[in-house]
Amino acid sequence: MTENIYAPHLVTIEKVRDEAEGVKTFTLTFKDQTVGEAFDYRPGQFGEVTVFDVGEAPISITSSPANKGYFELSVAGVGKVTRALHLKREGDLIGFRGPYGNGFPFGEVESNDILFVAGGIGLAPLRSLINQMFTERNKFGKMSILYGARYPALLCFRDELSRWAELENSEVLLTVDTAPDDGWQGNIGVVGSLLPKVKIDIEHTVAFVCGPPIMIHFVILDLLKMGFRQDRIITTMERRMECGLGKCGHCNIGGKYVCLDGPVFSYQQLGELGESI
Amino acid sequence: MSEMKIVNKAKLIEFLENLTPDFEVIVPWRENGNLLFGSLAYAKPEIDFIDRPLVPPKEYLLPQREELFTFTTKGGEIEVEAHLNKERRAIWGIRPCDLYGIKTLDSIFLSSYIDTYYQARRENTILMGLNCNEPCGMGFCSSMGSGPFATDSFDLLFTDLGNRFLVEIGSKAGEDLIERKANLFTTASDEDKGRSNELEKQCKQAFQRSVNLDMVKAALSKAWDDALWAEESKSCILCGGCNFICPTCHCFNIEDIADKYVQASTRVRYWDSCQLGGFTQMAAENTRKTQAERLRQRIYHKFSYIPANYNGVIGCTGCGRCIEVCPGEIDITNILGRMK
């Protein structure tokens, strides 16, 4: 008998951090040390998170694989499982199985400039990639990070955004859709409105786009208009998932399983799937 | 060609009963007019050799509702207990369409990530097929290459020759079953084999329904935006019957059911239906909004995606059950016929 593919591993919540309004970041370690030592993942992969007695939900890993001994999930409390997860405290046990999915291309995009365009909690999976790229900084050209949220309190990873902005040959631009009276000095507008503000060498740039479907849709339209090739726009697809292993059928589109063959697709691959983002 | 045996029809029960100390023996039997699979212990006098059962035997491999785990919280510790069903079963009277259905399920559940629960049941289940001498009402298996006579995916395969069965051995496990009661079996003659071939030929010629599978395959790349999806799905009442009755439909949900009083919960999986609106519902949006898209998904999954992912095996067996049960009279052979 093979290993039970549906069995969640027990993980301990080591730390809970308020990341943004309605978003918490959980630092986790495997209870079984052997499992923890064997655990490896690529940026863009996800896992199925169990809040015991409530249910399971697919969540992307936000930490970088360069961080050994622990991993992190940043979670917006919007559904049954994620709201229950928000009630958990340091020291509590939850379940985790994974990593699943293909993850972002890494070696394939070496020696390019990298453009990140993220919206809201969509920065969580990209953060894993950004930090991984910064640890292997010499392999990549300029790194531009464009990040937007609906309003300032929803911006995640504020400390890291400042840190990334100070690193060599990188830039970080922020925007919000609306800024109520809380002293926001930055750009106002959708994240696509930041694109004209950065200098992009289109021929030598790969764009990573992650966020809500409507934001992805319009950013990709902008990028195509700028002249980006379809296979140089990398994005993620969100679908209902139950198993994460290509069995339950929910995320099946156009012959692919978003959980197995995705969630990362190039815009060119998306076109071949048939259904919309 | 594997070795062929003959067993007297009157001795079938004796053969099957001989298995009962080691196996739960499942046979088709009639209940309130419906032909269903059930335990031999309750069905003895009524085994039905004539019709195709209303439901496939999928339930024994992928139950409608299956417990996966129990999670128990005790003093800050959490215990994870898996529930694997390893009960030994021998199912007799599986029609070729349903054997093909199991072949499809095997391809899905026993490849890449092996489904632990399906594997536990499958490895402990003996499949005994029964060829069809006549087409069933809505069936079109001869178009799909799955029937009316089976070619693989069985341990034993029975053909009704009137007062006796021709028995083909498909595996070592099947051979072992015969060994247990070898005195009931004789070696088949060439005449018996000839009679079986004749019956297969006659049956194939008697089919009322057919599908041009080559045409369907060729049309897959062109039919995506066709008006037929909206038109054919108009009478759908979203009951999910076509999925639940299908021998290959395998989509499922996973749900945790908590017991507040003992700080424990049970994780179950249960069948889901791609024809229901909730199938693609997420917190923020539903990614398949119209019934036309859902019908198209059902057809493309069966005829395009499963064959592409699993070495050409098809997600439709031609059993015709989805036509039989549909209150909206949606007919998969009409849909396939319109794909050009």
Boltz contact constraints between the chains, C-beta under 6 A:
constraints:
  - contact:
      token1: [A, 2]
      token2: [B, 114]
      max_distance: 6.0
  - contact:
      token1: [A, 4]
      token2: [B, 82]
      max_distance: 6.0
  - contact:
      token1: [A, 4]
      token2: [B, 116]
      max_distance: 6.0
  - contact:
      token1: [A, 5]
      token2: [B, 113]
      max_distance: 6.0
  - contact:
      token1: [A, 5]
      token2: [B, 116]
      max_distance: 6.0
  - contact:
      token1: [A, 6]
      token2: [B, 68]
      max_distance: 6.0
  - contact:
      token1: [A, 52]
      token2: [B, 71]
      max_distance: 6.0
  - contact:
      token1: [A, 52]
      token2: [B, 78]
      max_distance: 6.0
  - contact:
      token1: [A, 53]
      token2: [B, 258]
      max_distance: 6.0
  - contact:
      token1: [A, 53]
      token2: [B, 265]
      max_distance: 6.0
  - contact:
      token1: [A, 55]
      token2: [B, 256]
      max_distance: 6.0
  - contact:
      token1: [A, 78]
      token2: [B, 283]
      max_distance: 6.0
  - contact:
      token1: [A, 79]
      token2: [B, 283]
      max_distance: 6.0
  - contact:
      token1: [A, 93]
      token2: [B, 78]
      max_distance: 6.0
  - contact:
      token1: [A, 240]
      token2: [B, 280]
      max_distance: 6.0
  - contact:
      token1: [A, 240]
      token2: [B, 282]
      max_distance: 6.0
  - contact:
      token1: [A, 242]
      token2: [B, 253]
      max_distance: 6.0
  - contact:
      token1: [A, 242]
      token2: [B, 254]
      max_distance: 6.0
  - contact:
      token1: [A, 245]
      token2: [B, 113]
      max_distance: 6.0
  - contact:
      token1: [A, 247]
      token2: [B, 115]
      max_distance: 6.0
  - contact:
      token1: [A, 248]
      token2: [B, 251]
      max_distance: 6.0
  - contact:
      token1: [A, 248]
      token2: [B, 252]
      max_distance: 6.0
  - contact:
      token1: [A, 249]
      token2: [B, 251]
      max_distance: 6.0
  - contact:
      token1: [A, 255]
      token2: [B, 305]
      max_distance: 6.0
  - contact:
      token1: [A, 255]
      token2: [B, 308]
      max_distance: 6.0
